[in-house]
Amino acid sequence: KRQDELSINGWAMEARLYAEDPAKGFLPSVGKLSSCAFPHLRRIETGVGPGSNVSPFYDPMIAKLVVSGNTRAEAAEALKTACVGVQVRPVTTNATFLARATAHPEFLSGQVDTGFIERNIEVLIAPAEPSARTLSEGVLLHLHDGNGAISDLPFLSGIGGREWTADASSVWNSLFGFRPNAIPNRRVTVEVDGKDQVVDLDATGLVEADHYDYAEQGVWVEGDWASHFFQNASGSRGSGHHHAHDGDILSPMPGRIIAVEVATGQSVTKGQKLVTLEAMKMEHSLTAPFDGTVAELNAEAGGQVSEGTLLVRIDKAE
């Protein structure tokens, strides 16, 4: 065709899915993928799958998700749905960030510029809090897997995973959480996304999950535009589990320590640089969260560290 005979029909959009944590300044998230599944789209460009390794030495892009629609709004909705449907674990991805961006009014209107992310960063990276339904799904899956405190709910096995509510007519439901000489106990404590939560099943009911994936220490549940990880509450995982507090400075990813700016016993101020980590060909400065004293120092220039390693512990000034 001649140039004047060409026309454009519809809209196409692409999102780049990365193994990175938007809440941590988009730091790459590395590790072996136990699960890697994408929604059914006309076009997905990827070179990874279950068992692939996201290393700290190369670009952490997982895939390109490409969608189309008759209008910009249709294409944006399709892209949001695609991002919500991503299931890549256990690394952190920017899927929820992308879904929120494509659903944002500014983006939908087409009136976006290079300041879009900065203006809306708090909304785009806010933690995805699990809904009551997701909490209920996670509790059921976690306890049925045998990892949780099944004794909290002695008649759980009789429920068989079906939907349950406190006022259901089933005789088995009336025994749910039974305790002699006491009111029923239908409150279960689990750790969800690193935080202990008490789930009151009288309030949430007990609902069978549609999308989930068991892992070695717990279970992933899909919901609320994100994946949520359920495992035993921190107090029941044994003395070998490290409990972080506000002054713990952990390595955000595997890397090499290239500079240590403090010494044990030294006083520091909020924002003061403590350690510089080199990873993914970038330098990352780790700073003091508040005024205090260096109580513990486990970082040495030239040393290699893994993600989650305790590098510095700061005791808060009184």
MIMIDREN-331131 format. One record per residue (C-alpha): residue number from 0; residue in three letters; z, x, y. Coordinates in steps of 0.001 Angstrom, whole numbers, plus 524288, in hexadecimal, padded with zeros to 5 digits. Example, Ala and Ser with C-alpha at 12.3 -4.5 7.8 and 13.67 -1.06 7.14 Angstrom:
2
   resi   resn      zz      xx      yy
      0    ALA   81E78   8300C   7EE6C
      1    SER   81BE4   83566   7FBDC
! end
This chain:
318
   resi   resn      zz      xx      yy
      0    LYS   80000   80000   80000
      1    ARG   7FE17   803B0   80E15
      2    GLN   80A37   8063C   81655
      3    ASP   808B9   7F97B   81DBC
      4    GLU   808A6   7F20A   810BC
      5    LEU   815CD   7F721   80C40
      6    SER   82207   7EEDA   80DAF
      7    ILE   83074   7EFD8   80A8A
      8    ASN   836DE   7E4F6   802E3
      9    GLY   84582   7E422   80068
     10    TRP   85025   7EE4D   8014D
     11    ALA   854B4   7F991   7F8D3
     12    MET   861B4   800C0   7F98F
     13    GLU   8674F   80C9F   7F2CA
     14    ALA   8755D   81132   7F146
     15    ARG   87975   81E8C   7EC89
     16    LEU   884BA   81DB9   7E315
     17    TYR   88D52   829CD   7E3C3
     18    ALA   898FD   82E96   7DC14
     19    GLU   8A175   82FA7   7E81E
     20    ASP   8ADB1   829BC   7EE09
     21    PRO   8AB1F   82363   7FB56
     22    ALA   8B9D4   821FF   7FDAA
     23    LYS   8BB46   830D1   7FCB4
     24    GLY   8B0D2   83453   80674
     25    PHE   8A601   8324C   7FC5A
     26    LEU   8AAC6   83DB9   7F436
     27    PRO   8A327   83F11   7E779
     28    SER   8A9BF   83A07   7DB20
     29    VAL   8A6B8   84223   7CF1C
     30    GLY   8A8A3   840BE   7C084
     31    LYS   8A27D   83BC6   7B3F7
     32    LEU   89D44   82DEB   7B431
     33    SER   8A30F   82597   7A96D
     34    SER   89B9C   819A1   7AE28
     35    CYS   88F21   818C2   7B61B
     36    ALA   88864   80B9A   7B746
     37    PHE   87FFA   805BF   7C1E8
     38    PRO   87BE1   7F7BE   7C4E0
     39    HIS   86E7D   7F356   7C047
     40    LEU   8658D   7F6BF   7CBA1
     41    ARG   8570F   7F8AA   7CCAA
     42    ARG   85934   806D2   7D06A
     43    ILE   86477   8102C   7CDDB
     44    GLU   86289   81EBE   7CF75
     45    THR   86CB1   82681   7C815
     46    GLY   86E3D   8326B   7BF8F
     47    VAL   87BD5   82FFC   7B9FB
     48    GLY   8822B   82784   7AFAE
     49    PRO   88E87   82679   7A772
     50    GLY   892F4   83435   7A40A
     51    SER   88C68   83A7F   7AFC8
     52    ASN   8948C   843BB   7B7E5
     53    VAL   89576   84353   7C6BB
     54    SER   89846   8518C   7C9DF
     55    PRO   89DB3   8577C   7D660
     56    PHE   891B2   86036   7D7A3
     57    TYR   886DA   85673   7DA60
     58    ASP   883F2   84A68   7E25F
     59    PRO   88C39   83F1B   7DD00
     60    MET   881E6   8347F   7DE43
     61    ILE   88247   82B29   7D2AD
     62    ALA   876A6   82258   7D550
     63    LYS   86DD5   81BA5   7DF11
     64    LEU   86E6A   80CD7   7DE96
     65    VAL   861F9   80667   7E3B5
     66    VAL   86094   7F7DA   7E644
     67    SER   8573F   7EEA8   7ED40
     68    GLY   85725   7E101   7F30A
     69    ASN   84EE2   7D7CB   7FB0E
     70    THR   857CC   7D9C0   806CD
     71    ARG   86128   7E42F   80B7F
     72    ALA   86C90   7DB4F   8080C
     73    GLU   8678D   7D978   7FA1A
     74    ALA   865BA   7E80E   7F843
     75    ALA   8733C   7EAF5   7FDC0
     76    GLU   8797A   7E0E5   7F4BD
     77    ALA   87258   7E6BD   7E91A
     78    LEU   876F1   7F45B   7ECC1
     79    LYS   884FC   7EFCB   7EE64
     80    THR   8847E   7E940   7E117
     81    ALA   87EE5   7F5A3   7DB1D
     82    CYS   889AE   7FE0B   7E0EA
     83    VAL   89439   7F4AD   7DC42
     84    GLY   88E6F   7F53B   7CE94
     85    VAL   88F46   80405   7CD4C
     86    GLN   89864   808A8   7C26D
     87    VAL   89A33   81766   7C332
     88    ARG   8A731   81CDC   7BE69
     89    PRO   8B060   823F0   7BF5D
     90    VAL   8AB04   82AA9   7CB8D
     91    THR   8AC33   823DB   7D8A6
     92    THR   89F79   81F0E   7DEA0
     93    ASN   89B32   819A3   7EBB6
     94    ALA   896B8   80CCB   7E56F
     95    THR   8A0F9   8044E   7EC1B
     96    PHE   89E3F   80B0F   7F919
     97    LEU   88FBD   80820   7F79B
     98    ALA   89247   7F9ED   7F3E7
     99    ARG   89AC2   7F7E0   7FFDD
    100    ALA   890C9   7FE80   808A1
    101    THR   8858C   7F5F2   803E8
    102    ALA   88DCC   7E9A9   805D1
    103    HIS   89240   7ED51   81392
    104    PRO   88D29   7E478   81E93
    105    GLU   887F7   7F01C   8265A
    106    PHE   88009   7F4C5   81ACF
    107    LEU   87B07   7E730   817A1
    108    SER   87681   7E556   8259F
    109    GLY   86EE2   7F200   82546
    110    GLN   875CA   7F6AC   83183
    111    VAL   87AE0   80348   82B8E
    112    ASP   87AF2   81113   830B6
    113    THR   880F1   81E30   82D2C
    114    GLY   88E45   81984   831F3
    115    PHE   88F05   80E27   8284C
    116    ILE   897B0   81500   81E5A
    117    GLU   8A0C0   81B01   82865
    118    ARG   8A2B3   80DF4   82F52
    119    ASN   8A5D3   806C7   822BB
    120    ILE   8ABCB   81189   81A70
    121    GLU   8B909   80AE0   81891
    122    VAL   8B2A5   7FEB9   812F0
    123    LEU   8A8D9   80628   80AB4
    124    ILE   8B2BA   80F2C   8040E
    125    ALA   8BE97   80629   80335
    126    PRO   8C4D1   8060B   7F59F
    127    ALA   8BF62   7FB57   7ECF0
    128    GLU   8CB75   7F352   7E9CB
    129    PRO   8CAA8   7EC29   7DCB3
    130    SER   8CB17   7DD6A   7DD59
    131    ALA   8D4F4   7D540   7D5C3
    132    ARG   8CA78   7D27F   7CBA0
    133    THR   8C74F   7E0FB   7C9F5
    134    LEU   8D5CC   7E420   7C879
    135    SER   8D701   7D9AF   7BE15
    136    GLU   8CB03   7DEB4   7B6D8
    137    GLY   8CFFF   7ECA4   7B745
    138    VAL   8DD87   7E91C   7B24B
    139    LEU   8D803   7E1A7   7A6B1
    140    LEU   8CE93   7EC86   7A2FB
    141    HIS   8D895   7F741   7A4CF
    142    LEU   8E314   7F0B5   79CBA
    143    HIS   8D9CF   7EC95   791F8
    144    ASP   8D576   7FAB9   790B4
    145    GLY   8E34A   7FE7A   78D03
    146    ASN   8E58A   807A7   79871
    147    GLY   8EE83   7FEDD   7A046
    148    ALA   8FC25   7F964   79EBF
    149    ILE   8F890   7EE82   7955B
    150    SER   90700   7EBAB   793AD
    151    ASP   906C5   7E61C   7A17A
    152    LEU   8FE49   7DB30   79C12
    153    PRO   90234   7D97C   78DCD
    154    PHE   8F90C   7CE17   78B2E
    155    LEU   8ED07   7D46F   79121
    156    SER   8E63F   7D60D   783FB
    157    GLY   8E6FA   7C761   781DD
    158    ILE   8DF24   7C4A9   78E21
    159    GLY   8D2DC   7CAB0   7885F
    160    GLY   8CD58   7CEC5   7958B
    161    ARG   8C9EB   7C119   79A1A
    162    GLU   8CC68   7BBEC   7A7CD
    163    TRP   8DA9F   7B88A   7AA11
    164    THR   8E23D   7B211   7B4F8
    165    ALA   8F0D7   7AFE5   7B62D
    166    ASP   8EFB7   7A104   7B560
    167    ALA   8E63F   7A0A1   7A9CF
    168    SER   8E9C3   796F6   79F27
    169    SER   8E8E3   7A099   793D3
    170    VAL   8F5A8   7A2A1   78C90
    171    TRP   8F287   7B120   78BDA
    172    ASN   8F15A   7B1EB   79A8F
    173    SER   8FEC3   7ABF3   79BF2
    174    LEU   90419   7B791   79437
    175    PHE   8FCBE   7C19E   79C2B
    176    GLY   906A1   7CBAE   7A103
    177    PHE   911E6   7C4FF   799FE
    178    ARG   91F7A   7CB1A   79B60
    179    PRO   92BE2   7C5C1   794D6
    180    ASN   93586   7BFE8   79E86
    181    ALA   92D04   7C361   7AA35
    182    ILE   92134   7BE47   7B169
    183    PRO   91403   7C305   7AC13
    184    ASN   90FB3   7D088   7B09B
    185    ARG   90153   7D02A   7B40E
    186    ARG   90189   7DBCB   7BD53
    187    VAL   8FA97   7E80C   7B8AD
    188    THR   8FA99   7F543   7BF80
    189    VAL   8EE41   7FD6F   7BE46
    190    GLU   8E808   8084C   7C615
    191    VAL   8DB84   803F9   7CCCC
    192    ASP   8D30B   80E38   7D370
    193    GLY   8DE7E   8179B   7D420
    194    LYS   8E88E   80DED   7D966
    195    ASP   8F2D4   80663   7D1DE
    196    GLN   8F12E   7F7B4   7D312
    197    VAL   8F96B   7EC83   7CE07
    198    VAL   8F090   7E19A   7C933
    199    ASP   8F6C9   7D435   7C874
    200    LEU   8EF23   7CCB9   7BE37
    201    ASP   8F537   7BFED   7C2BA
    202    ALA   8ED82   7C210   7CF41
    203    THR   8E0EF   7C7D5   7C9DE
    204    GLY   8DFB8   7C19F   7BC81
    205    LEU   8D9BF   7C9A7   7B18F
    206    VAL   8CAF7   7CA99   7B1D5
    207    GLU   8C18B   7D0F5   7A86D
    208    ALA   8B94E   7DB97   7AED2
    209    ASP   8AA78   7DBB2   7AEFC
    210    HIS   8A7C0   7E9E9   7B282
    211    TYR   8B0BD   7F4DA   7AE1A
    212    ASP   8B0E5   80219   7A784
    213    TYR   8BC2C   80842   79FFD
    214    ALA   8BF87   81670   7A2E2
    215    GLU   8C8DB   8200C   79C87
    216    GLN   8D48C   81CA5   7A511
    217    GLY   8D182   80ECA   7A941
    218    VAL   8C69D   80562   7AC8E
    219    TRP   8BC80   803C5   7B770
    220    VAL   8BA52   7F5FB   7BC7F
    221    GLU   8AEFA   7F20B   7C52B
    222    GLY   8B23C   7E926   7D080
    223    ASP   8B2EC   7E7B4   7DF48
    224    TRP   8A720   7F085   7E197
    225    ALA   8ADC6   7FBE3   7DAA9
    226    SER   8B2FC   80128   7CDCC
    227    HIS   8C1C6   800EC   7CC1B
    228    PHE   8C93A   80961   7C26E
    229    PHE   8D51D   803DB   7BB56
    230    GLN   8DED8   80C55   7B40A
    231    ASN   8ED50   80D1B   7B116
    232    ALA   8F63E   80C97   7BCEF
    233    SER   8F99F   81A4D   7C1B4
    234    GLY   907C2   818F7   7BD82
    235    SER   903DE   81710   7AF3F
    236    ARG   8FA62   8226C   7AD8D
    237    GLY   90489   82CBA   7AA19
    238    SER   90ACE   83826   7B118
    239    GLY   8FE82   84060   7B04A
    240    HIS   8F774   837F1   7BA32
    241    HIS   8F71D   83D90   7C7E6
    242    HIS   8FB6E   83408   7D26F
    243    ALA   8F561   83755   7DF7D
    244    HIS   8FC9E   834FC   7EC21
    245    ASP   8F805   834A3   7FA2F
    246    GLY   8F933   8435F   7FBF7
    247    ASP   8F125   8473A   7F019
    248    ILE   8E433   84D90   7F39E
    249    LEU   8DB3E   84C18   7E7D9
    250    SER   8CDE9   85217   7E5C5
    251    PRO   8C42C   8470E   7E84C
    252    MET   8BA61   84D18   7DEE0
    253    PRO   8B7F4   85949   7D6AE
    254    GLY   8B545   8653D   7DEF1
    255    ARG   8B92F   872D7   7E34F
    256    ILE   8C418   875FC   7ECCF
    257    ILE   8BE5C   87E91   7F782
    258    ALA   8C9E2   87EDD   800F2
    259    VAL   8D877   87C30   800DC
    260    GLU   8DE0A   87AC0   80E8B
    261    VAL   8EC92   878D1   80B8E
    262    ALA   8F7C4   87E64   80399
    263    THR   90320   87851   7FC54
    264    GLY   90E35   874DD   8059C
    265    GLN   90560   874A3   8118A
    266    SER   90699   869AE   81B7E
    267    VAL   8FA13   8620D   81DF6
    268    THR   8F5BD   85760   8273C
    269    LYS   8EDC5   84B3C   82498
    270    GLY   8DF5B   84E8F   8238C
    271    GLN   8E19D   85D29   8219F
    272    LYS   8D7FB   8637A   81839
    273    LEU   8DE72   86748   80B5C
    274    VAL   8D3B1   86AB1   801BB
    275    THR   8C4E1   86BB3   80225
    276    LEU   8BD8D   86791   7F5E9
    277    GLU   8AF5D   86AB3   7F31C
    278    ALA   8A843   860B6   7EABA
    279    MET   89A82   85B37   7E9F6
    280    LYS   8964B   86645   7F326
    281    MET   89F1E   860B8   7FDC3
    282    GLU   8AC3F   864A3   80352
    283    HIS   8B736   85A9A   80381
    284    SER   8C377   85CC9   80B92
    285    LEU   8D006   856C6   80659
    286    THR   8DA10   85428   810E8
    287    ALA   8E858   85076   81234
    288    PRO   8EA9B   841AA   81232
    289    PHE   8F6AB   84300   81ADF
    290    ASP   90011   84CEA   820CF
    291    GLY   90826   853CD   81678
    292    THR   90A54   85FB9   80E0F
    293    VAL   9021C   86593   80311
    294    ALA   90AD0   862F1   7F756
    295    GLU   90114   8670B   7ECDF
    296    LEU   8F47F   86EF2   7ED36
    297    ASN   8EB82   86FBA   7E15E
    298    ALA   8DF1B   87464   7E814
    299    GLU   8D9F0   8824E   7E7FD
    300    ALA   8CDAB   8871F   7EEBB
    301    GLY   8C2BD   888CB   7E4DA
    302    GLY   8C8ED   87FC5   7DAE3
    303    GLN   8C19D   874AF   7D435
    304    VAL   8C829   8674A   7D414
    305    SER   8C50C   85A4D   7CDBA
    306    GLU   8C56A   84CD3   7D3EB
    307    GLY   8D343   847C1   7D5E5
    308    THR   8D9CC   85529   7D560
    309    LEU   8E5F7   855E8   7DDE7
    310    LEU   8E300   8607E   7E7E8
    311    VAL   8EDB8   85ECD   7F208
    312    ARG   8F9D0   85659   7F325
    313    ILE   8FF19   85376   800AF
    314    ASP   90CFD   84ECF   802C5
    315    LYS   90D62   845DD   80E9F
    316    ALA   91556   84A64   81A42
    317    GLU   9216D   8423B   81CE1
! end
